[in-house]
């Protein structure tokens, strides 16, 4: 009888596309699509964390949107399990644009780092952008204030702004503590009545007044030039 020469394993095929492919081919998600994605992602991440596992590489390329309507987390190559994982926890894991600020200082893996990456993914799914801009490999970024997603999507209700800005806060203590806490806040927001889009002055008062000041300066300069020519 012939001896086995190779090891192999089988994987089930799930038709669909990654979130990265979806965004590249069709642009940002509609609000109903986004809510469905956020609910599934937070539920799945909560199950993972309850099993004492951290993904550590959450990004649109690793979120699979199945044709059956199911979301699946891909690529557990960097997953971390306290007490079992042997890799140095202070090494910089994952993709820079999705890493929490404290990761660049060599802090140990944590649930809140996964939740930060989730926040960046969901922010990107709505806007097609990063809250702090894209971060290149080997770059040591400086984190300021994240851009509110409503700047790119004026149709967003205020509570989504609040949830996403909390999720990607620089200070880990200001973020959600667990996926379940975030999911509850999301469901409470969904229960609110649909509000009309907020005016730009309310969403971005500093930007609005800065634009008004620049327009006023330009108008006064034009009048001054007309006066000089007269």
Buried (B, 14 or more C-beta within 10 A) or exposed (E): EEEEEEEEEEEEEEEBBBBBBBBEEEEBBEBEBBBBBBBBBBBBBBEBBEEEBBBBBBBBBBBBBEEEEEBBBBBBEBBBEEEEBEEEBEEEBBBBBBBBBBBBEEBEBBBBBBBBBBBBBBBBBBBBBBBBEEBEEEEEBEBEEBBBBBBBBEEBBBBBBEBBBBBBBBEBEEBBEBBBBBBEBBEEBEEEEEEEBBEBEEBBEEEBEEEEEEEEEEEEEEEEEEEEEE
